[in-house]
């Protein structure tokens, strides 16, 4: 029996696979949560928004067939040179205003579905580590419900981001530069005038196919990674891993009793039992209870879980995301042609994917994958730690 298995013999204050300090949807002060959250999330969006601009422009850029996407710093320099620092925030107003109702729909649906799905997991007697399924169900449902509002906001903001980006001409001969918009309202009017209301839902199916599984993967992995990390956190910090003086003493005695190069599985098993008995005896005598995890420990576990979940989901969903982004950005906007005129470019999901493959091969479906993994990890980690902190501070105080 390994030392890790031995540690598990000792009963842990926190059940394996469990997550402490969860605040349920019913236990939240909703007004405080959304009013305070609107300000906090807007500030976080302001700090991280340039990452989204860089990622979007890398995915769309088509200045040379088969070329690698331009480096992030090259994009930043070009934007700042042409438009100054404000160029890194094109479409920011659209995002901030548009995400207010989206966030309400998303978070409400997420928490309600997670709670209901968790009850189903308990009714099916699934182990706590498998409850990440409930998180995935909440993420998928929340994303699907919010796309009705989210797709138009995405289209408007993305088209603002890529003003002046060179793309392959529809004829395949040369490149053209995408014309931009003065602001979100101007973009809305232009899109409706050129494409009708349907233009605001360009790539809706692709968004569902990309963001719904992406949200499910992110929340599912986030919940699972949390349970894994909490199982590794020492009990004295509020986790499930029990270590005490009796355990260390029994383990040391077992190791000392063996000669050089000797392996005795029975002694290892006896040491494991001794550790379990010592831990149980210590808790019985002292009445010790599980330590409440400190704020720093909670934030650390949530941040680590967010980074891992972001990197995982960011990599797995990049191929669909790049096709969706190019479809929404390149289909419809009026592009300036080499002859000085303008033309409305039309694309479908499959034609966009085929064109991407022709221009860049299979690797084209992973253009911008590293900045996207970074972006998803940073965005996800920052947002989820802010979200969890906001939940804890918005918790309804229990009646005395």
Secondary structure, 3 states (H helix, E strand, C coil): CCHHHHHHHCCCCCCCCCCCCCCCHHHECHHHHHHHHHHHHHHHHHHHHHHHHHHHHHHHCCCCCCCCCCCHHHHHHHHHHHHCHHHHHCCHHHHHHHHHHHHHHHHHHHHHHHHHHHHHHHHCCCCHHHHHHHHHHHHHHHHHHHHHHHHHHHHHHHHHHCCCCEEECCCCCCEEEECCCCCHHHHHHHHHHHHCHHHHHCCHHHHHHHHHHHHHHHHHHHHHHHHHHHHHCEHHHCCCECCCHHHHHHHHHHHHCCCCCCCCHHHHHHHHHHHHHHHHHHHHHHCCCCCCCCHHHHHHHHHHHHHHHHHHHHHHCHHHHHHHHHHHHHCCCEEECCCCCEEECCCCHHHHHHHHHHHHCHHHHHCCHHHHHHHHHHHHHHHHHHHHHHHHHCECCCCC
